[in-house]
Amino acid sequence: MLDPSDSPRDARRRRALFRATHRGTHETDLLVGGYVTSRIDLFTDAEMDALEALLDLPDPDLADWLTGRRPLPDDAAPLLRAMREAAVP
């Protein structure tokens, strides 16, 4: 449950963090959730918008892109590219 004393920005970050760490597949929880957990406090509002859009993508696609099994789409968001760089050394 959200704390009523939280600002709307804090509540938004908590919701996004939960979604990033509870994707439905363990692999994607680690890849997406690990990246978001370590950086969410630094995200701008525009980056939060991008994150929320990214969280709407299907797990199999995210996992394939982040592990390098499939190349990133040409129109991949900068956030997806940053996650890929963090996930694949």
Residue frames as qw, qx, qy, qz and C-alpha x, y, z in Angstrom:
[[0.000, 0.890, 0.457, 0.000, 0.00, 0.00, 0.00],
 [0.383, 0.545, -0.034, 0.745, 1.24, 3.46, -0.83],
 [0.350, -0.412, -0.450, 0.711, 2.12, 5.78, 2.02],
 [0.133, 0.884, 0.439, 0.089, -0.22, 8.81, 1.92],
 [0.276, -0.858, 0.116, 0.417, 2.73, 11.05, 2.79],
 [0.590, -0.022, 0.534, 0.605, 4.54, 10.05, -0.43],
 [0.221, 0.550, -0.183, -0.784, 4.71, 12.59, -3.18],
 [0.827, 0.464, 0.124, -0.292, 3.15, 11.62, -6.52],
 [0.438, 0.695, -0.569, -0.037, 6.69, 11.30, -7.87],
 [0.219, -0.392, 0.857, -0.253, 7.68, 8.84, -5.12],
 [0.734, 0.176, 0.536, -0.378, 4.52, 6.81, -5.67],
 [0.722, 0.624, -0.179, -0.241, 5.23, 6.68, -9.41],
 [0.220, 0.619, -0.750, 0.076, 8.75, 5.44, -8.77],
 [0.443, -0.201, 0.807, -0.336, 7.55, 2.76, -6.37],
 [0.809, 0.367, 0.293, -0.354, 4.96, 1.50, -8.84],
 [0.613, 0.676, -0.392, -0.116, 7.54, 1.38, -11.63],
 [0.033, -0.533, 0.823, -0.192, 10.05, -0.38, -9.40],
 [0.657, 0.002, 0.666, -0.354, 7.48, -3.00, -8.45],
 [0.804, 0.527, 0.073, -0.264, 6.58, -3.56, -12.11],
 [0.397, 0.718, -0.572, -0.013, 10.28, -3.83, -13.04],
 [0.084, -0.411, 0.870, -0.259, 11.00, -6.44, -10.38],
 [0.536, 0.165, 0.757, -0.335, 7.80, -8.47, -10.79],
 [0.311, 0.383, -0.506, -0.707, 7.74, -9.05, -14.54],
 [0.901, 0.115, 0.075, -0.412, 6.56, -12.63, -14.51],
 [0.921, 0.229, -0.233, 0.210, 9.78, -14.35, -15.51],
 [0.697, -0.619, 0.031, 0.360, 12.76, -14.59, -13.23],
 [0.638, 0.120, 0.257, 0.715, 15.25, -13.74, -15.98],
 [0.120, 0.677, 0.272, 0.674, 13.49, -10.51, -16.88],
 [0.523, -0.832, -0.185, -0.012, 12.96, -9.64, -13.21],
 [0.714, -0.420, 0.108, 0.549, 16.73, -9.75, -12.81],
 [0.486, 0.259, 0.329, 0.767, 17.62, -7.93, -16.02],
 [0.054, -0.708, -0.295, -0.639, 15.04, -5.15, -15.89],
 [0.588, -0.772, -0.230, -0.067, 14.59, -5.04, -12.13],
 [0.741, -0.309, -0.028, 0.596, 18.31, -4.99, -11.43],
 [0.351, 0.341, 0.203, 0.848, 18.86, -2.07, -13.77],
 [0.247, -0.730, -0.293, -0.565, 15.90, -0.09, -12.48],
 [0.700, -0.642, -0.270, 0.159, 16.64, -0.79, -8.81],
 [0.660, -0.235, -0.011, 0.713, 20.12, 0.62, -9.09],
 [0.258, 0.123, 0.241, 0.927, 19.10, 3.76, -10.99],
 [0.078, -0.704, -0.661, -0.249, 15.49, 4.69, -10.34],
 [0.312, -0.770, -0.278, 0.482, 16.33, 7.49, -7.91],
 [0.276, -0.390, 0.316, 0.820, 18.23, 9.23, -10.72],
 [0.270, 0.438, 0.730, 0.451, 15.56, 8.96, -13.43],
 [0.124, 0.110, -0.030, -0.986, 14.13, 12.19, -14.79],
 [0.593, 0.352, 0.423, -0.587, 10.43, 12.49, -15.56],
 [0.608, 0.537, -0.394, -0.433, 11.19, 11.81, -19.23],
 [0.221, 0.327, -0.918, 0.036, 13.15, 8.68, -18.28],
 [0.373, 0.107, 0.777, -0.496, 10.25, 7.57, -16.10],
 [0.672, 0.460, 0.031, -0.579, 7.94, 7.96, -19.11],
 [0.503, 0.489, -0.678, -0.218, 10.33, 5.81, -21.16],
 [0.053, -0.193, 0.937, -0.287, 10.56, 3.24, -18.37],
 [0.556, 0.235, 0.554, -0.573, 6.80, 2.94, -18.07],
 [0.695, 0.508, -0.237, -0.451, 6.53, 2.42, -21.84],
 [0.321, 0.443, -0.837, -0.006, 9.30, -0.19, -21.73],
 [0.281, -0.085, 0.848, -0.441, 7.52, -2.03, -18.90],
 [0.716, 0.335, 0.221, -0.571, 4.55, -2.52, -21.23],
 [0.494, 0.486, -0.656, -0.299, 6.68, -4.63, -23.62],
 [0.960, -0.126, -0.158, -0.192, 6.36, -8.44, -23.49],
 [0.634, -0.626, 0.450, 0.056, 8.83, -10.33, -21.31],
 [0.871, 0.116, 0.375, 0.296, 10.06, -12.67, -24.05],
 [0.487, 0.787, 0.057, 0.375, 11.02, -9.74, -26.27],
 [0.237, -0.910, 0.284, -0.188, 12.74, -7.89, -23.42],
 [0.791, -0.415, 0.434, 0.118, 14.67, -10.98, -22.37],
 [0.815, 0.353, 0.296, 0.351, 15.81, -11.70, -25.93],
 [0.304, 0.875, -0.034, 0.374, 16.92, -8.11, -26.53],
 [0.370, -0.857, 0.311, -0.180, 18.63, -7.69, -23.18],
 [0.804, -0.339, 0.465, 0.153, 20.56, -10.96, -23.38],
 [0.045, 0.597, -0.589, -0.543, 21.61, -10.40, -26.98],
 [0.524, 0.172, 0.831, 0.077, 19.67, -13.38, -28.36],
 [0.398, 0.722, 0.493, 0.279, 18.02, -10.92, -30.74],
 [0.334, 0.160, 0.015, 0.929, 19.30, -7.56, -31.94],
 [0.071, 0.520, 0.432, -0.733, 17.62, -4.47, -30.57],
 [0.420, 0.730, 0.520, 0.143, 15.00, -3.02, -32.88],
 [0.425, 0.379, 0.132, 0.811, 16.16, -0.04, -34.92],
 [0.209, -0.684, -0.131, -0.686, 13.76, 2.22, -33.06],
 [0.662, -0.383, -0.561, 0.318, 14.78, 0.98, -29.59],
 [0.265, -0.941, -0.058, -0.200, 14.50, 3.59, -26.87],
 [0.260, 0.672, -0.545, 0.429, 17.75, 4.86, -25.34],
 [0.588, -0.470, 0.489, -0.441, 16.68, 3.30, -22.03],
 [0.983, 0.087, 0.123, -0.100, 16.45, -0.14, -23.65],
 [0.667, 0.590, -0.333, 0.311, 19.91, 0.37, -25.15],
 [0.116, -0.664, 0.543, -0.500, 21.28, 1.38, -21.74],
 [0.831, -0.267, 0.362, -0.325, 19.75, -1.72, -20.14],
 [0.941, 0.323, -0.077, 0.069, 21.28, -3.89, -22.85],
 [0.399, 0.675, -0.459, 0.418, 24.72, -2.36, -22.30],
 [0.405, -0.551, 0.539, -0.492, 24.41, -3.00, -18.56],
 [0.912, -0.079, 0.288, -0.283, 23.21, -6.58, -19.08],
 [0.924, 0.307, 0.071, 0.217, 25.61, -7.75, -21.79],
 [0.448, -0.730, 0.265, 0.444, 29.28, -7.05, -21.05]]
